[in-house]
Amino acid sequence: MLLYISVKDCTEQIREKPCLLNRMYNLGIDYVDNDLTGYFEDQEYKIFFFEQYGIKLDNRWNTYEITCGSAGIMIEILTTRKTI
């Protein structure tokens, strides 16, 4: 499954400076807070809140890959559940 998050849907910190997305590291899903978090210059940024869109993520049966840039964020969610 692919999720695309536009810069306009990100938090205000990112909307004001979308070029930060090009410089973020350790970008990942925080399952406890149900958000997307990244780091720049040792400062944590909350980038996107999934609950605002009624999405609740967990990591029981999936993993993910993230790519991002100043145009937005693409998350590919991959299932780890074995099919019968």
N, C-alpha and C positions, 0 to 999 in steps of 0.2 A: 504494500500500500504506500502511496506517495502523499505526503502532506506538503503543500507550499504555503509559506507564511510570508506575506508581503511586508515590506518595511512599514507601510501605513498601519498594519495590525500589531506592530511591536509596541513595546513600552515607550513612553515619551522620551526617555534618554536616548533610545536608538533612533526614533523618528527624527529627533533634532540633529543627530550626527550619524547617518547611515553608514558612513565610511568606517565606523568602529567595527562593523561586522567583518570587514576585510582583515582586521587586526586581532580579532578575538582568538583565544586559545582555550582548550579544554571545554569546548562547547558541548553541552549535554543536557539530557532530560533529568530533572530532579523529581523523582517519583514521590517523595514525601510532600513537597510543596506543589507538585503537579505543574511545574513550569519549565521553561527552557532557560538555562543559565550559561553564561560565558564569562571569561576573564580577560582583562586588558590592563596591563601595567599593575598587576597584583590587586586590582579592584574587581569585585564581583558585580556583574550586571545581570539583573533579571530582564530577560529579553522578551518573553512571551508567556502569558498565563493561559493554559489550556482550559481551565474552568470557566473562563469568560465565554467560551464557545460550547460549553456543555460536554467537554471531552475529559474523560478520566483515564489516564494511562497507568498501566502496571507492567512489570517486567517478568511476569510468570511464564509467558509463552512467546516472547519476542525479544528481538534485539533491534538495533537501528544504526543507520549511517546518516550523518549530517553533512551537507555542504552549504556554504553560505557566502554571500557577497553583498555588495551595496544594493543589489536589486531585491534581495530577500533571502529566505532560508528554505531549503528543501530537505525534508526528512523522509527517508525510506525505512519503513517499518517492515522487518522481516520476521516471519514466524519461525519458531524453533520447535513447534509441536509436530510430532511425528504423526503422519496420517496412516490409517490402517489399510 
